[in-house]
């Protein structure tokens, strides 16, 4: 069997899943876990916040992220499902 060079989730999905599991992760930690640059994580966090999938609360000098599990998925094929439904199966 050959090694696959693609995944089912995008980097946006990976960052959101990481924050659903641990909402106090730092950008550096997210970048290491997902395997992308800190700058890419910053862009993704901005996209997710502007898209209504993520809320950010400041706690001192750190951020606390709140994933909006009720937010619908973006593609028309899965738009009747929510982020929470997708991640529900991945938390096990």
VMD Tcl script that draws the C-alpha trace (Angstrom):
set ca {
  {0.00 0.00 0.00}
  {1.39 3.43 -0.92}
  {1.50 6.37 1.45}
  {-1.31 8.90 0.87}
  {-0.35 12.54 0.47}
  {-3.83 13.94 1.06}
  {-6.29 14.07 3.93}
  {-10.05 14.25 4.27}
  {-10.00 17.51 6.25}
  {-8.43 20.79 5.21}
  {-6.02 22.73 7.40}
  {-9.00 24.86 8.43}
  {-10.74 21.72 9.67}
  {-7.60 20.54 11.45}
  {-7.14 23.85 13.29}
  {-10.82 23.94 14.27}
  {-10.69 20.34 15.53}
  {-7.55 21.05 17.57}
  {-9.27 24.03 19.19}
  {-12.43 22.01 19.88}
  {-10.26 19.56 21.80}
  {-8.09 22.16 23.59}
  {-9.39 25.76 23.31}
  {-6.36 27.36 24.97}
  {-3.73 26.21 22.49}
  {-1.20 28.75 21.32}
  {-0.59 29.50 17.66}
  {2.81 27.82 17.85}
  {1.25 24.63 19.23}
  {-1.44 24.63 16.55}
  {1.16 25.09 13.81}
  {3.23 22.16 15.11}
  {0.25 19.83 15.48}
  {-1.27 20.60 12.07}
  {2.13 20.76 10.34}
  {1.84 24.28 8.92}
  {3.46 27.65 9.63}
  {2.38 30.01 12.39}
  {1.48 32.57 9.72}
  {-0.82 30.04 8.04}
  {-2.49 29.36 11.41}
  {-3.04 33.11 11.89}
  {-4.75 33.33 8.47}
  {-6.90 30.31 9.25}
  {-7.91 31.72 12.65}
  {-8.93 34.96 10.94}
  {-10.95 33.04 8.32}
  {-12.70 30.92 10.95}
  {-13.49 33.96 13.11}
  {-14.78 36.04 10.20}
  {-16.80 33.05 8.96}
  {-18.55 32.68 12.32}
  {-17.03 29.32 13.20}
  {-14.82 30.55 16.02}
  {-15.03 33.17 18.76}
  {-11.95 34.51 20.50}
  {-11.85 35.72 24.10}
  {-8.78 37.42 25.54}
  {-7.60 36.06 28.88}
  {-4.72 38.27 29.89}
  {-2.11 37.91 27.18}
  {-3.56 34.64 25.90}
  {-6.52 33.76 23.73}
  {-9.28 31.32 24.57}
  {-11.10 29.98 21.51}
  {-14.75 28.94 21.40}
  {-15.77 26.70 18.52}
  {-19.34 27.32 17.35}
  {-20.50 23.72 17.08}
  {-23.91 24.81 15.75}
  {-22.38 26.51 12.69}
  {-23.30 24.80 9.39}
  {-20.63 23.25 7.20}
  {-19.79 25.38 4.17}
  {-20.07 23.17 1.09}
  {-23.59 22.73 -0.36}
  {-23.28 18.92 -0.14}
  {-22.89 19.03 3.66}
  {-24.55 22.37 4.46}
  {-27.42 20.71 6.34}
  {-24.89 19.39 8.87}
  {-23.04 21.27 11.59}
  {-19.45 21.49 12.80}
  {-20.57 19.69 15.96}
  {-21.92 16.76 13.96}
  {-18.66 16.43 12.04}
  {-16.48 16.62 15.12}
  {-18.75 14.37 17.19}
  {-17.46 11.34 15.32}
  {-13.85 12.47 15.51}
  {-13.69 12.95 19.29}
  {-13.88 9.25 20.11}
}
mol new
graphics top color blue
foreach p $ca { graphics top sphere $p radius 0.5 }
foreach p [lrange $ca 0 end-1] q [lrange $ca 1 end] { graphics top cylinder $p $q radius 0.2 }
display resetview
